[in-house]
Amino acid sequence: MSSEIAVEVKAVSKRYLLQTTPTKHLKSRIFKNQIEDSSQHWALKNVSLELHRGETLGIMGRNGCGKSTLLEIIAGTLTATSGEVQINGVLAALLELGAGFDPELSGRENVYIYGSLLGMSRRDIELRFHEIIAFAELESYIDEPVKTYSSGMFMRLAFSVAVSSTPEILVVDEALAVGDEAFQRRCFARIEALKESGVSILFVSHSAGIVLELCDRALLLDRGESLLLGPPREVVSQYHRLVYAPAAEQESIRAEILAGSSAPPDSEGNPTKEPSADPNAQKVESLEQERLEPNLLSKSRLEYVSRGARINHCAIVSPEGAPLNILKRGKLYYLEVKATFQKPAYNVRCGMLIKTVVGTELGGIVSAPPSEGIEHISQGTSITARIPFRPRLTSDTYFSNVGIVAASPEGEVFLHRISDALTFRILQERNSVITSSVDFSASEKSTIKIED
């Protein structure tokens, strides 16, 4: 294996036997090629990849596609049925946070136990002990039994110990989702610092934003198979196609993705493509246009009880009225809301609240300022509202609540609202200068004056 390669996975497969009796298990050991298909499940099928020195590679895929299984095999906690994994460097794995913790022991004692399981010497743990506790914010509780910790406290301590080591290779399985928002940010910052220091990172994430921001390359897994290994921008687009595809279309989409990744890799491990001749390259390019993706629907939609009005239709539309859910950053769109009123209403306003995938509220739009809504709407009236907005957001998937409010003796109240009514995605841009979810960029040019 080349010294420039940190991890090499060669044709790795993992098989599990289903409902195995002692007799069937014995037969499987003796007659390895004579196992009924119905008695086995392949979690991974012939997966290969290379993680280069200093590279960050993200693994994406639907639940049950084999992501965690692959990381466990790479980390050495699970044995592959076939294939080979070669590791060139000191590896630390954040797989199941807190595995090895003893709830009866104190936090202090568990730091030493967990650290030793991660390959740290007692001397290393002692040198980093105060840093570990400070990062976890558990100074007042470190000598209490872990069984008295809340789940958040437990996860903070486990993550703090895990990232306190200085590995050459870091394997992470969704560990960035621990704790509250403030601690998640600190975890993410720690991962960024490790990346900047040259650590090779291999991690699983469902967040398109994290993959696009952190990764140099990405791997798309589905049903244990490697569908695509290449630039994050392309992998994220194909991942979204697969996630939101109805069952009847999944096979054809899988075939398209596999056909697009069948070209021989270049020196960076990405498929080589000729844009003018490869129909799949044209397909990927067409995915980067604003459009309506029929399968990009909210699966968490929640409609509240009507209190005098009902939203019959809501959508994001172009200025010409065409419905869209794949949008371009900063471009003009309209929130279109159609509603009927069962009761008279006063000072009526319509609006939308935009949220991230994890529910963080980013902001919203309303049809009018407070006290400047539609003065009066009679019972039985129908309305169509079109509210302009420009989504100044980075590339990712977002959800939005849609609602109608009106004045009442108790103040402004919702007449009707729908949580997660709409789902939309912002397209990735080349040469973007945005570094957060919300776009704070300006149209004016930046200036830098060099002082002598």
N, C-alpha and C positions, 0 to 999 in steps of 0.2 A: 504494500500500500504506500502511495506517495506521502511524503512528509507534509505536503500541503493539504492533505485530507484528514480531517479530525474523526469522522465517522463514515464507515462504508458498510452499506447494507446490500447484500447480494442475494437476490431471488429468495427472500424470506417468506415462508408460509407457516401458518399456524392452524392446526386442526383440533377440534374438540369432538369427542364421541358423545352422542346423545343417548340418554336412558341406557347406559351401559351396565349389563349384568356381568358377574364374574366370568361366565362362560364366553360372552361376547368379547370381553376385554382380553381374555386369553387368546381367542381366535385372532383378534386384531394384532396381537403381538407376534403371532406365528405367521399369519397370512396377511401381511401388511397391505397388499394390493387387492384384497378380496373383501372390502368393507362396503356394505350397502350405503348408497348415497343418503338414504333417509336416516341413517344412524350416525351421521357426521355433519359437522358444521365447520366451514372454513372461515375463520375470522380474518385471515390474511392469505392472499394468493399471489405468490411470486412478486413481491414488492422489492424494488431496488432503489437506492438513492445514495448520494454522496453529500456530506456536509463538509464544506471547506473551512480552512482556518479563518477565524474571525467572521464567519458568515452567520447570518440568522435565517433559519428556514422554518416557515410556518406550515403546519399540517391542518387542513380543513376537511370537513366532511360532515355528513349527517350523523345523528346519534346511531351507534351500533355499526359504524363503517369500518372499525378496526384501528382508530387513532390511538387509543390508550393501549391496546394490545401491542402495537408497534413500538411505542415508547417503552413499555415494560420489557420487551425483548431487547431493545437497545440498552436499557439500564441494567440488564442482567437479572431481573427479578422473575422473568418468565423464559422458558426454553422454547425455541422455535421447533416446529415439526421438521422443517427442512430449510436449507439456506444457511447463510453465514453472516455474522456481524463482526466487524473489526473496529476497535477503538484505539485511537492514537492520542493519548493524553489522560489527564485526571478528570473523571466524570462525576458530576453531582446531579442527582435526579430529584425533582419535586413532583412526585407522583401522587401518592396518597398522603396528604399532610397529616402529620401526627402519628403515622404508623410507628409503633415502638414506644409510644408514650405509656407510662403506667399511671392510671388515675389515682392510685393510692399514694404516690410519691409527690413531693413538692415540685413546683415549677423549676426551682434551682436544680434539683436532682435529675429531672427530666431533660434539662438542657444538656447535661453531661452525657446522658444515655443516648439521646437523639443525635447529638453531635458526633458521638463515637460511631453510631450506625451510618452516618454520612461520611465517615472516613477521617474525621478530625481527631487529632491527638489531644490528650488532656491538657497539654501545654497550650495548644492553639485555642482551645475552648476558654481556658483561664484568661488568656490575653484579650479575647474578644467578648468576655462575659458581660461586662458593663455596657458595651455597644449593643449586644443582643437584647438585653433587658430594656435599654432606652428605646431601641427601635420598636419593640413590642409594647412600650408604655405600660409595663407591669411592675415597676419598681416597688409598689406597695403590696403586691400580691405574690411576689416571687417565691416566698417561703410557705405559701399556702398549698394544700393538696390540689392537684390539677382537677380532681373531681368536683371541686367547688367553683371552677372557672365557668364562665358563660362560653357558649360556642365561639363567639367572637374573640374572647380572650385566648381561648385554646388555639384558634387558627393563627392569631397574631404571633403567638410564641413559636408555633411550629414553623411558620414562614421565616421568622427572624433568625432562627437557628439555621435553617436550610440555606439562606442567602448570605450568611456570615462567612461561609467558606469561600475560598478563592479557586474555583475550578477552572480548568482549561475548556471544559465542555459542560454546558448546562442543559438539562432536559427538563422541560416544564409541561405539566398536564393541567391546564386551566387554573393554575395556582394564583393567577392575577385577580381572581374573583373573590378573594377572601376579605372578611372584615367590612367596615363601613367605607363610605366613599373616600374619606380622608386617608385611611390606611391603604385602600386600593391604589390611590395616587402615589403613595410612598413606595408601595411594592413595584409599581410600574416604573417609577424613577430609579429604583434599585436595579431593575432589569436593564434599563437604558444605560446605566453606569457600567454594568458588566459588559454590555455590548460595546460601549466606547473603549473599554480597556482591552478589547481584542478577544473576549471569550466567544467561543463558537456556541450558538444557541439553537436548540431544536425545541419547538413548542407547539402545543395544540391550542387553537382558539376558534371560537365561532364568531368573533368580532372582526368584521371586514376592516374597520378603521385601524385596529391594532396591527393586523397583518400588513396592511398597506403602509403604515407608518414605520414599523419595526423591521420588516423582512426584506431580505435581498432576493429570495426566491420562495415559492410556496408549492406544496404538494396537495393535490385533491384526491382523497380516497373515497371510494364508494363500494359497499359490499365486499370489503377486503381487498379491492383491486386499486392499483394506481391508475387514475384516469388521466392526470395531467401534472407534469412537473415543469414549472416555468416561472415567468415574471408574475409577481403578486397581482398586478392589475388584471392580467388575463385570467388567472386562477380564480380570483374573487368573482369576476363576471360569470364564469362558468359555474361556480359554486352556487351563486344566486339562481341561475337558470334551473339547476338541479333541485335546489331546496323548494322552490315554489312551483315545480312542475307537477301536474296531476299524474296519478299512477299510470294512466293510459299513454302518457308521452315520455315517461322516464327512460324506457329502453331506447327510443330513437335519439333522445338527447345524449344518453351515455355513448351511443355509437358515434354520434357527431364529435363528441369531445375526444374519444379514443382515436378517431380518424385524424383529428387535428394534432394529436400528440405523437403520431407514429413516425414523424420525420426524424432522421438521425440527429442526435444532440450536437451542439457546437462546443467550443472549448470551455464554456461556462456551464455546460450541462443543460442548456435550454434547447428545445426543438428548433431546427433551422427551417425557415419558411421563406418562400418567394412571394411577396405580396401580390404581384401581378398575375401569378399562375395558380396559387393555392386557393381553392374555393373556401377552405376553412379559415384562412387568414381574412378573407373578405367577410366571412360570417362574424368573426370576432370584431372587425372594424365596425360592422353594422350594429353591433351591440352597444357601441359607444355613442349612439344617437338618442336624443330624447324620444320617448315613445310610451305606449301603453303596454305593459307586460301583464297579460291576463291572469297569470298565476301569482302575481305579487299581491296577495291578499292578507289582511290581518286575520290571524287565527285566535286572537285574544279580544275580539270585539265584544263590548258590553254595552247594551242599550238600557238606559235608565227609564223609570216610569214617567209617562207624560204628565205634565202639570198644566195643560192648557194648549199645548202645541205639539206637533209631531214632525220630525225631520223625515221626509220621504226619500230624499236623495241627497248625497253629498259627493263631491269629486273635485279633483284638481284639474283645471282645464287651461289650455293655451288661450291667448288673446282672441283667437278665432273660434274658440269653443270646443276644441278637440280634447277629449279626456287623456290625461297623461299620468304616469307614476314613476317614470324614469326622467329625472330633471337635470338641468344644468345649473351650476352654481351662479347665483346672482341674476338669472334671467327672470323676466316678468311672467307670472302666472296668476291665475285667479282661483280662489276657493269658491265653488259653486254650491249653494245650499237651496234646496226646494223644501218648503214646509207648508203645512196647513194648520189653522188655528181653530181649536174647539171652543175657546172662550175669548172674550175681548182682552186685549193686551196693550200695555202702555210703555212708551220709551223702550222699544224692542231693539235689541242688537244681536248680531250673529258673530261667531268667532271660531278660532281654531287655536289649540295649544299643541306645540311641537315638542316631542320627547325623543330621547335616545332609546336604544333597544333595552337598556337596563332601567328605563323609566325616569331618567334625569330630565327635568323640565328645562328646555332651552329658551322658550319664549313663544309668543303667539301674535295673532292679528285679530282685530275686531272691526266691525263695519262702521263704527262711530265712537267718539269719545263718550265718557259717562254723561248722562243727561242730554245727549244729542242724538239719541236713537230715533226710530220711527215713532212719532208721537202717539198714534193710536191705530190699532189693527182690529177690525171687527170680527166677530165670531163667524166662522165659515170661510174666511178669506185665505187664499193661497198666495205665497210669495216666492220669488226667486231672487236670491242675493248672490252677487258676484263681488268678491272682496279681493283686491289686488295684493300681491306680496312677491317678494324676491327672496328665495331661500339662500341666504349667504352662509352656507354650511359646507363642511368638508365632505369628501366622498364617504358615504356610509348609508345604512338603512335607518329610516326614522318612522315614527308613528305619530299620529295626531288625534287629539280629541276634538270633536265638533259639537257646538252647543248653541242654543238660543236662550237669551236672558231677557227679563223684563222687570219693570218696577213693581214693587208690592209694598204694603204697609210695613213689612219687616226689612225692607231694603231690596236690592236687586237679587232675583232668584232665577234659577234655571227653569225654563218651561219644558225643555227637553235637551238631553245631551247623550252623546254616544262616545264612550271611551274606546280608544284605538280604532276609531272609525275608518281611518285611512292609513295606508302604508305607502311610503315612497322612498326612492333611492336617489342620491346625488351621484352623478357620474364623476369618475376620477379624471383629473386634469394633469397633463404633462407640465412640468416646470412650475408647479404650484408653490406659492410662498406661504400657504396657510399651515399653521402648526397646531391648530386646536379644532374642536368641533365647530365653533362659530367663526365666521370670516370677519376679521377686523381690518382687512386690507383696504387701501384707498386707491383711487384711480390715478392720483398724482404720483410722479416718479420720486423714488428715494434719492436723497443727496448725501454724500459723505465728503466732508471737508478735511483734508489732511493738514494739520498744523505743523509748521517747522519747529 
